[in-house]
Amino acid sequence: MAALTVAPFSPTDSMTDSSSDWLLRLFALATADNHDDGAHDLNHLHRVWQTAQTLLQDHAEADALVVMTACYLHDLVNLPKNHPDRSRGSTLAAELAVAKLKEAGFPAGKLAAVAHAIEAHSFSAGIAPTTIEAKIIQDADRLDALGAVGLARLFYTAGRLGSALAHAGDPLGAARELDDKAYALDHIEVKLATLPATMQTAAGCCLGEERLQWLRQFQSDFVAEWGSGNS
């Protein structure tokens, strides 16, 4: 199967005039509160929307405005991975998004769809997406955790949490229990390798498998350079 590619970000792709009118307003809402998390910055939001546009090509029935809005507002509340309320982060983000959108005059009939898409995007929340818009958002956000950019985000986040790069003598966990809180490399097997099987769209599944293959090659190269951990 030929590799799928994600088209470069374009504000007009898969958008109606109404959607285009909202784009800059969503930028403003998404960046109103300064966040210092480089793994969940405006560039992340752009990439999620870029990927969502690729997924939308196979789903003409989806509401592009709902998808775009959820793409840009899904991380309004972004709790650290070690926060005790982490699993509630997407619900809090949905509530804040709805409040901000009401103030901005967003179409009232679309608010519930946006809220569900934001709530269901989170891996830790465990909320099943029930609409095509929510399925697209969940896939697009998870795809940004895979591949080259996903790997950079993994190590960036691990550094902020104080994790080691990998276990000194057993980087792949052949004879130990994996622990991605202690070792960044473990996160590939603990979480990232499971993501392609959770994809809700056919295109998302294909892209997920492609990016996971890239991560597998990285694992192999990393271990070859890492050594045994013996002095």
C-alpha positions as CSV (number, residue, x, y, z in Angstrom):
1,M,0.0,0.0,0.0
2,A,1.3,3.4,-0.9
3,A,2.2,5.6,2.0
4,L,-0.4,8.2,3.0
5,T,0.8,11.8,3.3
6,V,-0.6,14.6,5.3
7,A,-1.1,17.7,3.2
8,P,0.7,21.0,4.2
9,F,-1.4,23.2,6.5
10,S,-3.8,25.3,4.6
11,P,-6.5,27.4,6.2
12,T,-8.9,26.8,3.3
13,D,-8.8,23.1,2.9
14,S,-12.0,21.2,3.8
15,M,-13.6,24.5,5.0
16,T,-16.7,26.4,4.2
17,D,-16.8,30.2,4.2
18,S,-18.2,30.0,7.7
19,S,-15.3,27.8,8.9
20,S,-12.8,30.1,7.3
21,D,-14.3,33.1,9.1
22,W,-13.8,31.3,12.5
23,L,-10.1,30.3,12.0
24,L,-8.4,33.5,13.3
25,R,-10.9,33.7,16.1
26,L,-10.0,30.1,17.2
27,F,-6.3,31.0,17.1
28,A,-7.0,33.8,19.5
29,L,-9.1,31.6,21.8
30,A,-6.5,28.9,21.8
31,T,-3.6,31.2,22.7
32,A,-5.4,33.6,25.1
33,D,-3.7,31.9,28.1
34,N,0.0,31.4,27.8
35,H,1.2,27.8,28.1
36,D,4.8,26.9,28.4
37,D,4.3,23.3,27.1
38,G,6.1,23.0,23.8
39,A,4.5,19.6,23.1
40,H,1.0,21.2,23.3
41,D,1.6,24.6,21.7
42,L,-0.1,26.3,18.7
43,N,2.1,24.3,16.3
44,H,0.6,21.1,17.8
45,L,-2.9,22.5,17.2
46,H,-2.0,23.3,13.6
47,R,-0.7,19.8,13.0
48,V,-3.8,18.2,14.5
49,W,-6.0,20.3,12.2
50,Q,-3.7,19.5,9.2
51,T,-4.1,15.8,9.9
52,A,-7.8,16.2,10.5
53,Q,-8.2,17.7,7.0
54,T,-6.6,14.6,5.5
55,L,-9.1,12.4,7.4
56,L,-12.0,14.6,6.4
57,Q,-11.3,13.8,2.8
58,D,-12.9,10.4,3.4
59,H,-15.8,11.7,5.4
60,A,-17.8,14.3,3.6
61,E,-20.6,13.8,6.2
62,A,-18.5,15.4,8.9
63,D,-19.0,19.0,10.0
64,A,-15.6,20.7,9.2
65,L,-16.4,23.6,11.5
66,V,-16.9,21.3,14.4
67,V,-13.7,19.4,13.6
68,M,-11.6,22.6,13.2
69,T,-13.0,24.1,16.4
70,A,-12.3,21.0,18.4
71,C,-8.8,20.8,16.9
72,Y,-7.9,24.2,18.1
73,L,-9.6,24.1,21.5
74,H,-9.0,20.5,22.6
75,D,-6.1,21.5,24.9
76,L,-7.5,24.6,26.5
77,V,-7.0,22.8,29.8
78,N,-3.9,20.7,29.5
79,L,-3.0,19.0,32.8
80,P,0.5,17.5,33.2
81,K,0.7,13.7,32.8
82,N,1.5,13.3,36.5
83,H,-1.4,15.6,37.6
84,P,-4.0,13.7,39.8
85,D,-6.9,15.1,37.8
86,R,-5.3,14.2,34.4
87,S,-8.2,12.0,33.4
88,R,-10.6,15.0,33.8
89,G,-8.5,17.4,31.6
90,S,-10.5,16.9,28.4
91,T,-13.8,17.4,30.2
92,L,-12.6,20.6,31.8
93,A,-11.3,21.7,28.3
94,A,-14.7,21.0,26.8
95,E,-16.5,23.0,29.4
96,L,-14.1,26.0,29.0
97,A,-14.3,25.8,25.2
98,V,-18.1,25.9,25.3
99,A,-18.1,28.9,27.6
100,K,-15.6,30.8,25.4
101,L,-17.5,29.8,22.2
102,K,-20.8,31.0,23.6
103,E,-19.2,34.4,24.4
104,A,-17.8,34.5,20.9
105,G,-21.2,33.8,19.2
106,F,-20.4,30.4,17.9
107,P,-23.4,28.5,16.4
108,A,-25.3,27.1,19.4
109,G,-26.4,24.0,17.5
110,K,-22.8,22.9,17.1
111,L,-21.6,23.4,20.7
112,A,-22.6,19.9,21.9
113,A,-20.7,18.3,19.0
114,V,-17.6,20.3,19.7
115,A,-17.8,19.5,23.4
116,H,-18.0,15.7,22.8
117,A,-15.1,15.8,20.3
118,I,-12.9,17.6,22.8
119,E,-14.0,15.3,25.7
120,A,-13.4,12.1,23.7
121,H,-10.0,13.0,22.3
122,S,-8.1,12.2,25.5
123,F,-6.4,8.8,25.9
124,S,-6.5,9.1,29.7
125,A,-10.2,10.1,29.8
126,G,-11.3,6.8,28.2
127,I,-14.4,8.4,26.6
128,A,-15.5,6.6,23.4
129,P,-16.2,8.9,20.4
130,T,-19.7,8.5,19.1
131,T,-19.7,11.0,16.2
132,I,-17.5,11.1,13.1
133,E,-16.2,14.5,14.2
134,A,-15.1,13.1,17.5
135,K,-13.5,10.1,15.8
136,I,-11.5,12.3,13.5
137,I,-10.3,14.5,16.4
138,Q,-9.2,11.5,18.4
139,D,-7.3,10.0,15.5
140,A,-5.7,13.3,14.5
141,D,-4.5,14.0,18.0
142,R,-3.1,10.5,18.5
143,L,-1.3,10.6,15.2
144,D,0.6,13.6,16.4
145,A,2.0,11.4,19.2
146,L,3.5,9.0,16.5
147,G,6.3,9.4,14.0
148,A,9.2,11.9,14.1
149,V,7.3,14.8,15.7
150,G,5.6,12.5,18.2
151,L,9.0,11.1,19.2
152,A,10.3,14.7,19.7
153,R,7.3,15.4,21.9
154,L,7.9,12.2,23.8
155,F,11.4,13.1,24.9
156,Y,10.5,16.8,25.5
157,T,7.7,15.7,27.9
158,A,9.9,13.1,29.5
159,G,12.6,15.8,30.2
160,R,10.0,18.1,31.8
161,L,9.0,15.2,34.1
162,G,12.6,14.3,34.9
163,S,12.6,10.8,33.3
164,A,15.8,9.1,32.2
165,L,16.2,8.5,28.4
166,A,16.2,4.7,28.9
167,H,17.1,1.9,31.3
168,A,20.9,1.6,31.4
169,G,21.2,-2.2,30.8
170,D,17.8,-3.2,29.4
171,P,16.5,-0.4,27.2
172,L,13.7,-2.5,25.7
173,G,12.5,-4.1,28.9
174,A,13.4,-7.7,27.9
175,A,13.8,-8.7,31.5
176,R,12.0,-6.1,33.5
177,E,8.6,-4.4,33.8
178,L,8.3,-1.4,31.5
179,D,8.0,1.9,33.3
180,D,7.5,5.0,31.1
181,K,7.4,7.3,34.1
182,A,11.1,6.4,34.8
183,Y,12.3,5.8,31.3
184,A,11.3,7.8,28.2
185,L,12.0,5.0,25.7
186,D,9.5,2.7,27.5
187,H,6.7,5.0,26.5
188,I,6.9,3.7,22.9
189,E,5.8,0.2,24.0
190,V,3.6,1.3,27.0
191,K,1.4,3.6,25.0
192,L,2.5,4.6,21.5
193,A,2.6,1.1,20.0
194,T,-1.0,0.6,21.1
195,L,-2.4,3.7,19.3
196,P,-2.8,2.4,15.7
197,A,-5.2,-0.3,16.9
198,T,-7.3,2.4,18.5
199,M,-7.8,4.5,15.4
200,Q,-11.4,5.2,14.5
201,T,-10.9,5.9,10.7
202,A,-9.3,3.8,8.0
203,A,-6.9,6.6,7.0
204,G,-6.0,7.1,10.6
205,C,-5.2,3.5,11.0
206,C,-2.9,3.5,7.9
207,L,-1.1,6.6,9.0
208,G,-0.7,5.2,12.5
209,E,0.9,2.0,11.3
210,E,3.3,4.0,9.0
211,R,4.4,6.2,11.9
212,L,4.7,3.3,14.3
213,Q,7.0,1.5,11.8
214,W,9.2,4.6,11.9
215,L,9.3,4.5,15.7
216,R,10.3,0.8,15.6
217,Q,13.2,1.6,13.4
218,F,14.2,4.4,15.8
219,Q,14.1,1.9,18.7
220,S,16.4,-0.4,16.8
221,D,18.9,2.4,16.0
222,F,18.7,3.7,19.6
223,V,19.5,0.3,21.2
224,A,22.4,-0.2,18.8
225,E,24.0,3.1,19.9
226,W,22.9,2.8,23.6
227,G,25.1,-0.1,24.5
228,S,24.8,-2.5,27.5
229,G,25.1,0.0,30.3
230,N,28.2,-1.6,31.6
231,S,31.2,0.6,32.5
